[in-house]
Each structure stands twice: as C-alpha cells, then as structure tokens.
Amino acid sequence: MTFRQLLRLEFGAIFSDKSIIMTIFAGVVFYSFLYPLPYLEQVANKQDIVVVDHDNSSLSRLIIRHSDASPGVHIVAKVDSIKEAKKWINNKKAYGLLVIPRDFRRDLLLGKGATLSYAGDASYFLVYSAIAKSLTQVGMDTGKKLQHLSLLAKGGNNKVASKTLNSITLNSLPAFNHSLGYPSYLMPGLFLLILHQTLLIALSILGAGQWNTNTYWKTISPLTLIMVRCCAFSLIYSALGIYYIGYCYYMNNVNLLASFPQVVLLMLPFLLATIMLGIVLSTFFERRDRPTQVFLLVSMPIIFLSGFVWPLILIPAPLVYISQIIPAIPAIKSMLMLNQMGAPWSSIMPLWLQLWGLTFVFFGLSLYFIRRRQKTIPMQLKKLACVVKKNTNGIN
C-alpha cells in the first residue's frame, strides 16, 4: 500500500468520524467566536453604580458629574442611604456605590480632611477594578482642583500653583498591547491552547477507536503510521492555524508584530510536538469518550501554567518544571514574545529548540507505544475469542 493510499485512508477515518469532525472543525470555529465575545468592548467600562450624597452641595454635585463622565462608571441612581444602595447591588441593578459624607464641602473649605468612600462588587475583579480606578481618579482630580483654588485664594500665581500641584508630568505609553484591551492580551494564548487541546482530543479519539479494530493501522509499520497521521493532521491544523492567527487575530485587533515566516517557523515544531504527544497519549485510551473528559479537565491548569494569566512565581516550582513537557507552554510563551511584544527571534530560540526537543522525544515514545499496541492487540483478540468460546459452550 502506497503512502498516498494510506493518507487517503487516514483522511477517510478522520472525516467519517462525527466526534472528530465536531472536535476539530466545530470546536475550533465555535471557540473562535465564543472566547472573544466577552471582550468585544476591549476593557470593562461604564459600570453601573449608585451615589449616596449626604452633603448635597455644589461640590458633591460636581464630583457626581465628573464620576458619571469618567470612562469606568455610569451613575444609575442617587439614593438616600447606604442600606438602599446595598439593595441595588444585591439586586444586580448596580455594581458599586459612592458615598459623599455630610459636610463634605464645608470641611474642605475649613481645611479639614474629608473622605470619599466607594465600594465595588469584587466578585468580578474587572468590574471592581474599573470602578475603583475611575472613582480614585475623580477624587484625586477634585482634590487637586481644590488645592489649586486654595493657592490662588492665598495670592499665588496660576502657573506656579499648577507646577506645584503637577511637579511631575507622567506620560504613560504602553510598550505592548497599545490598545490596553483584553482580546489583544488573552486571545493569542487562548487560540494556541484551543489548537493544542482539540488536536490532542482528535488524535486520542481516532486512536481509541482504532486500537481494537482490524484496520489498516495494523498492517503497516509504526513509523509509516506516525508519518501518515502526522501528515494528515499537520495539513488540517495548518489551515486552522492560518484561520486563527490570520483571520481571528485580524478580527479581534490582535497585534501582528511577527513576520509570516517567523510565525510559520514557530508553528511548525508546535504542531509536530503536539501531534506526537497526541499519538503517544492515544495509546493509553480504550474508550472514545475518555479523551474529551481528560483534556478538558487539564485545559485550565495549562492556562495558568503558561504564565500569561497568572504569575508563575505564585505556582509551585515543581509544577512549572513538569509543565515544560507540554508543547502548549513554550509555544504560548514564544508566540506572545514574538508576535505581541515584538521580541527578536533570538529571544525565543531556547523555547523553539525546546519544542523541537519535545517533538523528537514524543516521536520516539510514539514509535515504542504503537509497536507495543500492535503486539498486544493479537493477545487481546485471543482473550476475546476465548471469552466468546466459553460463552458459546455454556449456552450449548
């Protein structure tokens, strides 16, 4: 049987299996729309809050107007007490509150300290962050304005007063992720993880379904089977990789700082290492429903261990070391450095070599485990035949 005929059989086995089709194509396309959906607004803004204004002065109304004009919050109501504000929050009609104390304006005019209180629903850290950041900025701006008026009232010069209050001018420019949005930060890593997980699931389903059947995989050498399987899945996932890194990156305004050849060079060992790992892991499955359950369970730990959503220093070191055998870990780091941060190729060279090292290690393991599978299958069939024979004798 020629390599071309084997490749045709491999594609036939893939495209005739509904579970694999759903995993590869429906899963990849579905997640490409599902994951970016919560981040379409780039950042959390205009979070609903309520105001408790015990002062009801011109200054308190000024603070309320400035708060409502800030990008992070939107004032939906003005209530009479904190108790009533809590009801709004408990009923999910608001996610935070701003409390302006009684005699707020008078205390400030007398030179006494006054405290603005605010709270946010910390169940959603993005929501809380937006509320806290906006209200803190409003409070600081109001304080500066009052200090400026106080200096002018004491006969100070306007320019001198401005320089006194703003002695240091901060010009903040993001080095990476210029939009400061979540899609540009999260999507590159998540898309690679989706490719990684769906590839492992599809290979394991295919293997688990074939090991106990008398099909073409038994008649060829382990090396040929690996080459055919690797070729088939590489072609499929090359197209899906182009879809993710091309179309999905563009649609979600993700930075594309790496050149096309660099991305191809990075994706090549990533796909090969993942395919080899998938072939190795597939030899451990006997049931077709197990791979999906197992790989979905480990998806979340891989996200944390990749280091882009949680600091690695807060994760036990042994877990971080063990995670280096997962192709998605170095691939996500490399892609973020190369494509999102604009790092030179020399910066990701150790991670790139790590991916090639994993490819060769998993290739050797896949040869061993498939050869072992091909040897153990006749024994399993003999056992099955013995069981059938015993049952038949029992019936007779």
C-alpha positions as a printed Julia matrix, in Angstrom:
396×3 Matrix{Float64}:
   0.0     0.0    0.0
   1.47    3.35  -1.03
   1.84    6.37   1.21
  -0.8     8.19  -0.84
  -3.31    5.36  -0.33
  -2.58    5.31   3.38
  -3.04    9.06   3.57
  -6.39    8.7    1.85
  -7.41    6.04   4.38
  -6.31    8.3    7.23
  -8.33   11.22   5.93
 -11.27    8.84   5.44
 -11.01    7.71   9.06
 -10.91   11.32  10.23
 -13.71   12.74   8.1
 -16.03    9.76   8.59
 -15.92   10.15  12.37
 -18.51   12.64  13.62
 -16.83   13.04  17.01
 -13.52   14.02  15.41
 -15.21   16.36  12.95
 -17.06   18.07  15.78
 -13.87   18.37  17.81
 -11.65   19.68  15.04
 -13.85   21.93  12.98
 -16.95   22.76  15.01
 -14.93   23.12  18.2
 -12.24   25.33  16.71
 -14.7    27.58  14.87
 -17.11   27.72  17.81
 -14.41   28.76  20.28
 -13.04   31.34  17.88
 -16.32   33.24  18.3
 -17.12   32.25  21.88
 -13.92   33.31  23.65
 -13.61   36.83  22.19
 -17.32   37.54  22.82
 -16.98   38.77  26.45
 -14.1    41.05  25.45
 -15.63   42.86  22.49
 -15.55   46.12  24.47
 -11.78   45.62  24.97
 -11.95   46.82  28.63
 -14.61   46.98  31.31
 -16.18   50.45  31.24
 -19.35   52.28  32.23
 -20.09   50.06  35.21
 -23.35   50.96  36.92
 -23.04   52.49  40.39
 -25.32   54.37  42.77
 -24.48   57.5   44.76
 -25.28   58.31  48.36
 -24.93   62.08  48.64
 -25.23   63.17  52.27
 -23.77   66.62  51.55
 -25.94   67.71  48.63
 -23.69   70.7   47.93
 -22.34   72.23  44.75
 -19.05   70.36  45.28
 -20.74   67.0   45.78
 -22.77   67.54  42.61
 -19.55   68.38  40.78
 -18.0    65.1   41.92
 -21.08   63.21  40.79
 -20.94   64.8   37.35
 -17.23   64.06  36.99
 -17.77   60.48  38.13
 -20.52   59.97  35.57
 -18.29   61.44  32.87
 -15.38   59.13  33.67
 -15.0    56.12  31.36
 -15.2    53.47  34.08
 -18.52   54.19  35.79
 -22.08   55.14  34.99
 -24.31   56.54  37.73
 -27.71   54.9   37.51
 -29.34   56.35  40.63
 -28.95   58.64  43.58
 -30.23   57.03  46.78
 -30.71   58.29  50.33
 -28.79   55.7   52.35
 -26.12   53.04  52.17
 -28.74   50.44  53.07
 -30.73   51.33  49.98
 -27.54   51.28  47.89
 -26.81   47.73  49.08
 -30.25   46.67  47.85
 -29.38   47.97  44.4
 -26.15   45.98  44.46
 -27.76   42.82  45.82
 -30.41   43.0   43.11
 -27.66   43.38  40.47
 -29.01   46.76  39.42
 -25.65   48.31  40.29
 -22.11   47.03  40.9
 -20.77   49.74  43.17
 -21.54   52.8   45.25
 -20.06   56.19  46.0
 -20.67   57.81  49.39
 -20.17   61.55  49.85
 -20.21   62.34  53.62
 -22.19   65.07  55.29
 -20.48   68.5   55.5
 -18.04   67.39  52.86
 -17.77   70.82  51.19
 -17.7    72.71  54.49
 -14.87   70.59  55.92
 -12.79   71.1   52.81
 -13.31   74.86  52.88
 -12.25   74.88  56.52
  -9.13   72.96  55.6
 -10.2    69.8   57.36
  -9.81   66.39  55.87
 -12.77   64.75  54.17
 -13.14   61.2   52.96
 -14.91   59.95  49.87
 -15.97   56.33  50.25
 -16.64   53.94  47.44
 -17.18   50.22  47.02
 -17.42   47.8   44.14
 -18.55   44.25  43.55
 -15.27   42.34  43.91
 -16.89   39.16  42.63
 -15.87   40.45  39.22
 -12.35   41.79  39.51
 -12.54   43.61  36.18
 -15.7    45.41  37.28
 -14.24   46.28  40.65
 -11.01   47.48  39.04
 -12.89   49.79  36.65
 -14.98   51.29  39.46
 -12.09   51.73  41.89
  -9.79   53.21  39.25
 -12.36   55.73  37.98
 -13.55   56.92  41.39
  -9.99   57.19  42.73
  -9.04   59.33  39.75
 -12.1    61.55  40.23
 -11.23   62.03  43.9
  -7.61   62.9   43.12
  -8.6    65.36  40.38
 -11.1    67.04  42.7
  -8.5    67.31  45.45
  -6.0    68.91  43.08
  -8.59   71.37  41.84
  -9.43   72.43  45.39
  -5.75   72.81  46.26
  -5.29   74.89  43.14
  -8.14   77.22  44.13
  -6.76   77.43  47.65
  -3.32   78.52  46.37
  -4.92   81.14  44.13
  -7.02   82.42  47.04
  -3.82   82.92  49.02
  -2.5    85.17  46.25
  -0.4    82.62  44.44
   0.45   82.74  40.75
  -1.6    80.49  38.49
   1.42   78.95  36.7
   3.31   78.44  39.94
   0.26   76.83  41.52
  -0.16   74.48  38.55
   3.51   73.46  38.66
   3.35   72.96  42.41
   0.43   70.56  42.07
   1.78   68.84  38.94
   5.51   68.87  39.59
   5.89   65.52  37.81
   4.15   65.01  34.47
   3.56   61.35  33.76
   3.41   60.36  30.1
   2.35   56.72  30.14
   2.85   54.81  26.91
   2.27   51.02  26.83
   5.23   49.14  25.42
   2.98   46.28  24.31
  -0.73   45.91  23.7
  -1.2    49.53  22.7
  -4.99   49.28  22.88
  -4.72   48.03  26.5
  -7.57   45.69  25.64
  -8.15   42.17  26.89
  -8.54   40.5   23.46
  -5.02   41.52  22.44
  -3.74   40.13  25.7
  -5.71   36.9   26.06
  -6.65   35.73  22.6
  -3.18   34.77  21.26
  -2.55   32.38  24.13
  -6.09   31.01  24.2
  -6.15   30.32  20.46
  -2.95   28.27  20.67
  -4.35   26.37  23.62
  -7.54   25.58  21.67
  -5.47   24.21  18.79
  -3.4    22.18  21.25
  -6.35   20.68  23.12
  -8.54   19.89  20.12
  -5.58   18.26  18.38
  -4.89   16.02  21.39
  -8.58   15.1   21.69
  -8.98   14.31  18.0
  -5.85   12.13  17.87
  -6.87   10.28  21.02
 -10.42    9.65  19.78
  -9.03    8.34  16.49
  -6.54    6.09  18.27
  -9.01    4.81  20.87
 -11.42    3.91  18.1
  -8.82    2.06  16.02
  -6.79    0.05  18.52
  -9.45   -2.64  18.89
 -10.36   -2.82  15.21
  -8.74   -4.73  12.41
  -7.97   -1.82  10.08
  -5.05   -0.53   8.05
  -3.07    0.63  11.05
  -2.21   -2.99  11.94
  -0.76   -3.8    8.53
   1.83   -1.04   8.38
   4.92   -0.23  10.39
   4.68    2.16  13.36
   6.95    4.62  11.54
   4.67    4.69   8.49
   1.57    5.09  10.64
   3.15    8.02  12.51
   4.22    9.69   9.27
   0.76    9.29   7.72
  -1.03   10.52  10.84
   1.38   13.39  11.26
   0.96   14.44   7.63
  -2.86   14.33   7.78
  -3.22   16.31  10.98
  -0.48   18.75  10.01
  -2.38   19.66   6.85
  -5.67   20.1    8.72
  -4.22   22.12  11.57
  -2.07   24.26   9.29
  -5.31   25.51   7.76
  -6.84   26.02  11.2
  -3.69   27.79  12.38
  -3.93   30.2    9.46
  -7.59   30.76  10.35
  -6.72   31.61  13.96
  -3.53   33.58  13.51
  -4.74   35.25  10.34
  -8.47   35.86  10.31
  -9.2    35.71  14.06
  -6.24   37.89  15.02
  -7.32   40.47  12.45
 -10.97   40.42  13.52
 -10.04   40.84  17.2
  -7.44   43.57  16.56
  -4.63   41.43  17.94
  -1.11   42.7   17.37
   0.77   41.1   14.49
   4.37   42.12  15.1
   5.99   38.94  13.81
   6.53   38.27  10.13
   4.76   35.43   8.33
   7.92   33.25   8.02
   8.6    33.65  11.75
   5.07   32.53  12.65
   5.39   29.54  10.3
   8.75   28.59  11.83
   7.22   28.76  15.3
   4.02   26.88  14.44
   5.86   24.01  12.73
   7.51   22.46  15.83
   4.44   23.31  17.91
   2.11   21.3   15.67
   4.59   18.44  15.26
   5.26   18.19  19.01
   1.52   18.26  19.77
   0.75   15.61  17.15
   3.48   13.34  18.5
   2.21   13.84  22.03
  -1.34   13.13  20.87
  -0.24    9.86  19.24
   1.54    8.81  22.44
  -1.43    9.66  24.66
  -3.89    7.99  22.3
  -2.29    4.61  23.01
  -3.46    4.85  26.63
  -7.16    5.23  25.8
  -9.52    2.31  25.3
 -12.77    4.27  25.19
 -13.54    7.07  22.76
 -15.36    9.21  25.32
 -12.41    9.47  27.71
 -10.09   11.85  25.79
 -12.58   14.72  25.76
 -13.18   14.42  29.5
  -9.48   14.21  30.36
  -8.19   17.01  28.13
 -10.97   19.41  29.05
 -10.08   18.92  32.71
  -6.41   19.78  32.16
  -7.12   22.83  30.0
  -7.45   25.23  32.91
  -4.21   24.16  34.65
  -2.35   24.6   31.34
  -3.67   28.17  31.04
  -2.33   29.04  34.48
   0.98   27.24  33.91
   1.55   29.1   30.66
   2.14   32.22  32.76
   0.12   34.82  30.86
  -2.95   34.9   33.12
  -1.26   34.14  36.44
   2.29   34.8   37.69
   4.43   31.69  37.55
   6.18   32.73  40.74
   2.92   32.04  42.6
   2.74   28.49  41.24
   4.75   25.68  42.9
   8.07   25.3   41.11
   7.75   21.51  40.54
   4.52   22.07  38.61
   6.2    24.71  36.47
   9.11   22.36  35.69
   6.8    19.44  34.84
   4.65   21.66  32.61
   7.61   22.23  30.3
   6.87   18.87  28.64
   3.53   20.25  27.37
   4.03   21.75  23.9
   1.46   24.49  24.52
   3.58   26.02  27.3
   6.67   27.03  25.28
   4.51   27.71  22.21
   2.29   30.24  24.02
   5.29   31.97  25.57
   7.04   32.15  22.23
   4.01   33.48  20.39
   3.39   36.18  22.98
   7.02   37.27  22.94
   7.39   37.17  19.17
   4.03   38.37  17.94
   2.65   40.52  20.74
   5.85   42.02  22.19
   7.92   42.2   19.03
  10.83   40.26  20.52
  13.64   39.2   18.17
  13.91   35.59  17.1
  16.99   35.08  19.27
  14.82   35.69  22.36
  12.58   32.73  21.65
  15.31   30.45  20.32
  15.53   28.39  23.59
  11.76   27.85  23.57
  11.82   26.98  19.86
  14.55   24.41  20.45
  12.54   23.08  23.38
   9.62   22.45  21.01
  11.88   20.55  18.61
  13.27   18.56  21.52
   9.75   17.61  22.59
   8.97   16.62  19.01
  11.84   14.13  18.88
  11.18   12.76  22.38
   7.48   12.2   21.69
   8.33   10.74  18.28
  10.48    8.09  19.95
   7.8     7.39  22.53
   5.09    7.12  19.87
   7.18    4.52  18.0
   7.53    2.47  21.16
   3.9     2.66  22.28
   2.4     1.96  18.85
   4.7    -1.02  18.41
   3.57   -2.25  21.8
  -0.06   -1.72  20.79
   0.4    -3.74  17.64
   1.9    -6.59  19.68
  -0.73   -6.58  22.4
  -3.74   -6.46  20.09
  -3.48  -10.13  18.98
  -3.38  -11.14  22.64
  -6.48   -9.08  23.34
  -8.25  -10.66  20.37
  -7.27  -14.12  21.61
  -8.66  -13.32  25.04
 -11.86  -12.03  23.46
 -12.13  -15.19  21.32
 -11.67  -17.36  24.42
 -14.42  -15.48  26.22
 -16.76  -15.88  23.26
 -15.93  -19.58  23.01
 -16.63  -20.14  26.72
 -19.92  -18.34  26.48
 -20.87  -20.41  23.44
 -20.03  -23.68  25.25
 -22.04  -22.54  28.22
 -25.09  -21.93  26.04
 -24.74  -25.32  24.36
